[in-house]
């Protein structure tokens, strides 16, 4: 399952720290596969391994990101649908 994390606001820490923390959180259930930044903000590309529990992993990832200091405008896009974190 392809998941994209977007925000137009700066992170309080480096994006590489967020990437490392997401990779550690997901463990063998997925990983950060790409990243980008531009005038409109930044993004992370995340791959969650498809399986019976991929929706549960997505739910847990949302909770994890809410506890990580991502900006308040951060959101996920999954299958073309926006999922606000707040």
C-alpha positions in Angstrom: 0.0 0.0 0.0 1.5 3.3 -1.0 1.1 6.1 1.6 2.2 9.7 1.1 2.8 12.0 4.0 2.6 15.7 3.1 3.1 19.0 5.0 3.6 22.6 3.9 5.2 23.5 7.3 8.8 22.9 8.4 9.6 20.0 10.7 11.0 20.9 14.2 13.7 18.2 13.5 15.4 16.9 10.4 13.3 15.0 7.9 15.9 12.2 8.0 15.1 11.7 11.7 11.4 11.3 10.8 12.3 8.8 8.1 14.5 6.8 10.4 11.8 6.8 13.1 9.1 5.7 10.7 11.3 2.9 9.4 12.0 1.7 12.9 8.3 1.9 13.8 7.2 0.0 10.7 10.0 -2.6 11.1 9.2 -5.4 8.7 5.8 -4.1 7.8 7.0 -1.3 5.5 9.5 1.5 4.9 10.1 5.0 3.7 10.8 4.7 0.0 11.3 8.3 -1.0 11.2 11.9 0.0 11.0 15.3 -1.5 10.8 19.0 -0.7 9.9 22.1 -2.7 8.3 25.5 -2.4 4.9 24.0 -1.4 6.4 21.9 1.4 7.8 18.4 1.9 6.7 14.8 1.5 7.6 11.2 2.4 6.7 8.2 0.3 5.9 5.2 2.5 5.3 1.6 1.5 3.2 -0.6 3.8 3.5 -4.2 2.9 0.1 -5.4 1.6 -1.5 -8.1 3.7 -4.3 -8.8 6.2 -3.0 -6.2 8.6 -2.1 -3.4 6.3 -5.1 -1.3 7.3 -4.2 -1.8 11.0 -0.6 -0.8 10.2 -1.9 2.4 8.5 -4.1 3.2 11.6 -1.1 2.6 13.9 1.0 4.8 11.7 -1.5 7.7 12.0 -1.3 7.4 15.8 2.4 7.2 15.7 2.6 10.4 13.6 0.2 12.2 15.9 2.7 11.5 18.8 5.7 12.5 16.7 6.1 16.3 16.3 4.9 16.5 12.7 3.4 19.9 11.8 -0.3 20.4 12.5 -1.1 20.5 8.8 0.4 17.1 8.0 -1.8 14.6 6.3 -1.6 11.2 4.5 -2.8 10.3 1.0 -3.8 6.7 0.4 -5.3 5.5 -2.8 -5.9 9.1 -3.8 -7.8 9.9 -0.6 -6.7 12.4 2.0 -6.5 11.3 5.6 -6.0 14.1 8.1 -3.9 13.1 11.1 -5.7 15.3 13.6 
